[in-house]
Amino acid sequence: MAVKKIAIMVDEMYQVLEVWYPYYRLCEAGLDVDFVGSQAKKEYHSKEGYPCVSDISAKEANAGDYDCMIVPGGFAPDFMRRSAEVIKFANDMVNAGNLIAAICHGGWLLCSTEVYKGRKATCFMAIKDDIKNAGAEYVDAECVVDGNLITARKPDDLPAFCTAILKKLKNSHEDTKSQRKT
């Protein structure tokens, strides 16, 4: 797989497993992963206090430089939605047709985009009405893949979630290779 660049969104009160499990899994696969926050080089803390330092701010991040955006849950998405720059970056990623992945409450940030319109998605059950109101058809499943949108419900779903992300990134690389040959 060619090196892909991934943006993992971070903010205060993130769910520790939903940030670090994908981070290490993607790094092990040889991918380039940035933590993107509302501020660059800021230390954000998980619900348990575990630190994560952002590499770049959403304002400085360019959607064209990334292949995928991952939005973890916890209370972080509620903080993310308070930043116009984070919402703009999320919308830019969606509008660029990049791979968009959200787990648990991560779907809250995506409600500020058009990504759910006419799509199937899942999330933590407490925000299912929010994603439905944003245009999604809610599906109660471990992981839902609808085109370039991948969603999962909770930390227990991380293995399926990360497997789906890696598979989709590999397939997009294969599609790009075959398009170059024609």
Phi, psi and chi 1 to 4 in degrees:
 res  aa     phi    psi   chi1   chi2   chi3   chi4
   1 MET       -  130.4  177.7 -176.1  -39.8      -
   2 ALA   -65.0  152.3      -      -      -      -
   3 VAL   -63.7  126.1  175.5      -      -      -
   4 LYS  -110.7  155.9  -58.2  -88.2 -174.9  176.8
   5 LYS  -111.4  129.6 -166.2  160.2 -174.0  177.0
   6 ILE  -120.0  137.7  -46.3  -59.2      -      -
   7 ALA  -107.0  118.1      -      -      -      -
   8 ILE  -103.0  119.7  -63.6  179.9      -      -
   9 MET   -76.4  137.4  -53.4  -54.6  -67.0      -
  10 VAL  -135.0  151.2  -67.1      -      -      -
  11 ASP  -164.1  178.2 -148.3  -46.7      -      -
  12 GLU   -58.2  146.4  -68.8  -60.6  -33.7      -
  13 MET    66.2   32.5  -56.2  -70.6  -74.9      -
  14 TYR   -70.1  158.5   67.7   85.7      -      -
  15 GLN   -83.0  116.1 -153.8  -67.7  -22.8      -
  16 VAL   -57.1  -45.5   70.1      -      -      -
  17 LEU   -66.0  -35.4  -70.9  173.2      -      -
  18 GLU   -74.4  -13.3  -66.1  168.4    2.5      -
  19 VAL   -95.2  -53.2  166.6      -      -      -
  20 TRP   -79.1  -33.8  -68.4  102.4      -      -
  21 TYR   -61.3  -53.0 -174.7  108.0      -      -
  22 PRO   -62.7  -38.1  -21.5   31.3      -      -
  23 TYR   -56.1  -54.2  173.7   78.5      -      -
  24 TYR   -68.5  -37.8  -74.0  119.3      -      -
  25 ARG   -61.9  -43.6 -176.2   99.8 -177.2 -100.2
  26 LEU   -72.2  -38.3  -64.3  168.2      -      -
  27 CYS   -61.4  -42.5  -73.6      -      -      -
  28 GLU   -62.0  -28.0  -72.4  171.4  -11.8      -
  29 ALA   -83.0    0.9      -      -      -      -
  30 GLY    87.1   16.4      -      -      -      -
  31 LEU   -89.9  154.6  -56.0  176.8      -      -
  32 ASP   -93.5  115.9 -175.9    8.3      -      -
  33 VAL  -118.1  128.0 -176.8      -      -      -
  34 ASP  -112.0  142.5  -77.5  -15.3      -      -
  35 PHE   -90.6  122.8  -68.8  118.6      -      -
  36 VAL  -112.8  124.8  178.2      -      -      -
  37 GLY  -128.9  180.0      -      -      -      -
  38 SER   -68.2  -23.1   58.9      -      -      -
  39 GLN  -129.7  146.6  -62.9  176.7   42.7      -
  40 ALA   -80.8  145.0      -      -      -      -
  41 LYS    58.9   25.3  -52.0  -60.5  179.4 -159.3
  42 LYS   -94.2  143.0  179.4  178.4  177.1 -176.7
  43 GLU   -90.4  115.3 -174.6  173.6  -78.9      -
  44 TYR  -101.5  152.3  -65.3   96.6      -      -
  45 HIS  -120.0  140.1  -60.6   94.7      -      -
  46 SER   -70.9  175.5   72.3      -      -      -
  47 LYS   -59.0  -27.6  -65.1 -171.6  -53.3 -177.2
  48 GLU   -94.7   -0.9  -59.0   80.6   15.0      -
  49 GLY    97.4    0.4      -      -      -      -
  50 TYR   -69.6  128.6 -165.1   80.1      -      -
  51 PRO   -81.9  152.3   29.6  -33.3      -      -
  52 CYS  -146.7  123.6  176.5      -      -      -
  53 VAL   -98.6  127.1  177.4      -      -      -
  54 SER   -69.9  142.8   58.7      -      -      -
  55 ASP   -84.1  -33.7  -63.6  -59.5      -      -
  56 ILE  -151.1  152.8 -172.2  170.3      -      -
  57 SER   -85.8  156.0   72.5      -      -      -
  58 ALA   -61.6  -32.9      -      -      -      -
  59 LYS   -64.7  -38.4 -176.5  176.7 -178.0  175.7
  60 GLU   -83.1  -22.6  -61.5  165.8  -33.5      -
  61 ALA   -72.2  140.3      -      -      -      -
  62 ASN  -113.7  120.6  179.0  -14.1      -      -
  63 ALA   -55.6  -30.3      -      -      -      -
  64 GLY   -67.6  -15.7      -      -      -      -
  65 ASP   -88.2   -7.4  -65.8  -20.8      -      -
  66 TYR  -119.1  149.9  -66.5   91.9      -      -
  67 ASP  -100.5  -21.7  -59.8  -72.0      -      -
  68 CYS  -154.0  144.4  174.4      -      -      -
  69 MET  -121.4  129.2  176.2  178.9   72.4      -
  70 ILE  -113.4  129.5  -62.2  173.9      -      -
  71 VAL  -116.2  108.6 -172.3      -      -      -
  72 PRO   -80.1  171.7   29.8  -33.6      -      -
  73 GLY   -99.4 -140.6      -      -      -      -
  74 GLY    84.3 -156.0      -      -      -      -
  75 PHE   -88.9   -6.4  -60.7  115.0      -      -
  76 ALA   -54.2  -43.7      -      -      -      -
  77 PRO   -59.2  -29.4  -25.6   35.7      -      -
  78 ASP   -66.8  -37.6 -169.3   37.2      -      -
  79 PHE   -71.1  -39.3  -70.9  102.0      -      -
  80 MET   -58.3  -40.8  -69.9  175.0 -162.3      -
  81 ARG   -68.0  -10.8  -65.0 -173.4  -53.0  171.2
  82 ARG   -85.5   -8.1  -60.8  173.2 -165.4 -171.8
  83 SER  -105.4  117.3  166.2      -      -      -
  84 ALA   -59.9  -35.0      -      -      -      -
  85 GLU   -68.4  -38.9  -69.8   85.6    7.4      -
  86 VAL   -66.1  -44.0  170.4      -      -      -
  87 ILE   -62.6  -40.9  -69.3  171.3      -      -
  88 LYS   -62.5  -45.7 -179.1 -174.2 -179.0  -45.5
  89 PHE   -60.9  -44.5  177.3   70.7      -      -
  90 ALA   -60.4  -44.4      -      -      -      -
  91 ASN   -64.3  -40.1  -86.4  -59.6      -      -
  92 ASP   -61.8  -40.9  -70.6  -10.5      -      -
  93 MET   -63.8  -44.0  -69.7  -68.1  -71.2      -
  94 VAL   -63.6  -48.3  167.9      -      -      -
  95 ASN   -65.6  -25.5  -66.6  -25.8      -      -
  96 ALA   -78.5   -8.6      -      -      -      -
  97 GLY    78.0   17.9      -      -      -      -
  98 ASN   -70.7  164.0  -67.7  -27.2      -      -
  99 LEU   -68.1  128.7 -177.9   59.7      -      -
 100 ILE  -120.3  125.0  -53.5  -63.8      -      -
 101 ALA  -131.5  131.3      -      -      -      -
 102 ALA  -137.5  140.9      -      -      -      -
 103 ILE  -127.1  143.3 -174.9  165.6      -      -
 104 CYS    60.7 -122.6 -160.8      -      -      -
 105 HIS   -78.9   -1.7  -74.9   79.1      -      -
 106 GLY   -56.7  -27.1      -      -      -      -
 107 GLY   -60.8  -20.6      -      -      -      -
 108 TRP   -58.6  -44.1  -96.6  -14.3      -      -
 109 LEU   -61.8  -40.1  175.3   59.4      -      -
 110 LEU   -66.9  -20.0  -60.0 -176.0      -      -
 111 CYS   -64.4  -17.7  -71.3      -      -      -
 112 SER   -90.5   11.3  -64.2      -      -      -
 113 THR  -125.2 -177.9   72.5      -      -      -
 114 GLU   -99.3    7.9  -61.1  -69.9  -41.1      -
 115 VAL   -63.3  -28.5   76.7      -      -      -
 116 TYR   -80.4  -18.0  -74.5  131.2      -      -
 117 LYS   -54.9  114.6  -62.1 -112.0 -173.0  -87.4
 118 GLY    71.4   17.4      -      -      -      -
 119 ARG  -113.5  158.4  -50.1  -74.5  -77.4  -77.3
 120 LYS   -92.5  139.4  -67.7 -178.6 -179.4  177.1
 121 ALA  -157.0  162.1      -      -      -      -
 122 THR  -129.5  173.4 -164.7      -      -      -
 123 CYS  -173.7  179.7   59.0      -      -      -
 124 PHE   -64.0  135.4 -172.7   69.0      -      -
 125 MET   -56.8  -24.0   60.0   85.0  141.4      -
 126 ALA   -68.3  -19.9      -      -      -      -
 127 ILE  -113.1   15.5   67.2  163.5      -      -
 128 LYS   -61.3  -35.7   74.1  177.6 -179.5 -179.1
 129 ASP   -65.8  -34.4  -70.7  -21.6      -      -
 130 ASP   -64.3  -45.0  -61.5  -61.0      -      -
 131 ILE   -72.7  -32.0   72.4  162.2      -      -
 132 LYS   -65.3  -42.6  -73.6  164.3   60.1  175.4
 133 ASN   -66.2  -23.1  -71.4  -25.7      -      -
 134 ALA   -85.9    0.2      -      -      -      -
 135 GLY   111.1    0.4      -      -      -      -
 136 ALA   -85.5  153.3      -      -      -      -
 137 GLU   -93.4  112.9  176.3 -173.0  -27.6      -
 138 TYR   -72.4  132.1  173.1   75.7      -      -
 139 VAL  -126.2  126.3  178.9      -      -      -
 140 ASP   -86.7   89.0 -176.8   13.7      -      -
 141 ALA  -144.5  156.7      -      -      -      -
 142 GLU   -56.6  -42.1  150.8 -179.0   87.2      -
 143 CYS  -152.4  132.2 -175.6      -      -      -
 144 VAL  -120.0  126.7  175.4      -      -      -
 145 VAL  -114.3  120.4  178.6      -      -      -
 146 ASP  -131.6   95.0 -173.5  -19.2      -      -
 147 GLY    64.0 -122.4      -      -      -      -
 148 ASN   -93.4   14.3   67.4  -29.5      -      -
 149 LEU  -110.2  122.9  176.1   63.5      -      -
 150 ILE  -122.3  127.6  -60.6  173.3      -      -
 151 THR  -134.0  152.0   53.5      -      -      -
 152 ALA  -144.0  163.2      -      -      -      -
 153 ARG   -89.2  -40.3  -58.5  170.0  -58.9 -172.9
 154 LYS  -162.6  172.0   56.6 -171.1  176.0  178.4
 155 PRO   -54.2  -33.5  -28.7   36.2      -      -
 156 ASP   -59.6  -22.0  -68.5  -11.7      -      -
 157 ASP   -90.1    1.0  -58.8  -23.2      -      -
 158 LEU   -56.5  -41.0  -80.2  162.0      -      -
 159 PRO   -58.9  -45.8  -27.9   37.3      -      -
 160 ALA   -67.4  -39.8      -      -      -      -
 161 PHE   -60.3  -52.1 -179.5   66.4      -      -
 162 CYS   -68.1  -36.8  -70.3      -      -      -
 163 THR   -61.6  -43.1  -63.3      -      -      -
 164 ALA   -64.3  -41.0      -      -      -      -
 165 ILE   -62.4  -49.3  -68.0  168.1      -      -
 166 LEU   -62.6  -40.3  -73.5  165.8      -      -
 167 LYS   -64.0  -44.4 -179.3  178.1  178.3 -176.3
 168 LYS   -65.7  -40.4 -168.3   61.3  101.4  166.4
 169 LEU   -64.8  -40.0  -72.5  169.4      -      -
 170 LYS   -64.9  -44.6 -178.7  178.0 -172.9  -75.5
 171 ASN   -65.0  -36.9  -71.8  -15.2      -      -
 172 SER   -67.6  -32.6   71.4      -      -      -
 173 HIS   -67.2  -42.3  172.0   67.9      -      -
 174 GLU   -65.0  -40.5  -65.1  -59.1  -39.7      -
 175 ASP   -61.8  -42.6  -68.4  -15.1      -      -
 176 THR   -64.1  -42.4  -57.8      -      -      -
 177 LYS   -61.6  -44.2  -92.6 -179.2   30.5 -177.3
 178 SER   -69.2  -33.2   67.7      -      -      -
 179 GLN   -67.9  -34.0  -73.0  173.0   -3.1      -
 180 ARG   -67.3  -30.5  -78.7 -169.8 -145.3  131.5
 181 LYS   -75.1  -23.0  -71.0  179.7 -176.8  177.4
 182 THR   -91.6      -   57.9      -      -      -
